[in-house]
C-alpha cells in the first residue's frame, strides 16, 4: 500500500473541526434550530442526546452554550474531537457507528481505571498490575503525573518511547485494516 493512499483518507480530518455536545435530555427539532442559528456549522444528531458539530474553522463553544441555555437544554459534556491512532484503528475496524462506540468503550473504560490515573498501579491487585503496563494510557498518565506532581515511577524517556511504540503498532494495524477492507 502506498502511503499517499492513507494520507488521502486522513487528509479531510485535518481540515475539519469537530465537536460533540452531550445533552441531558432529548430535544426535538434542535438540529433545525441550531442550523438556522449557526449556518456556518453542520449539525448531526448521533443519538437523541448526542450532537456532532462540524466546521471548516474553529468552533466557538460560548455561543453554542448560550443558545442551548436559551432553549432550556442542559449540556452535560462538550468535547472537541481530534483524530487519534486508536480512533483511526477503531474506525477502520467496524462498519457501523454504533459498533465503533461499543468497540471504543471496550478499550477506553479498562484503560481509564487500570492506567494509574485515579490511583497508583501499585494499589491494584497483583493480578491486574501487569495488565496495566500493556495499556498505552498508563504511560501517558505517568507523564502527566510527573509533570503535575513530580511523581512518576518510570523515566520520561521510557514512557515516551513506549507511547511511540504503541503509536507505530496502532498505525500499522490500521493500515493493514484499510488495505484488507477498503483498498482492492
Helices and strands as residue ranges (DSSP letters): H 3-15, E 17-23, H 30-37, E 42-47, E 50-55, H 61-70, E 75-81, H 85-93, H 97-114, G 121-123, H 126-132, H 136-149, H 156-181
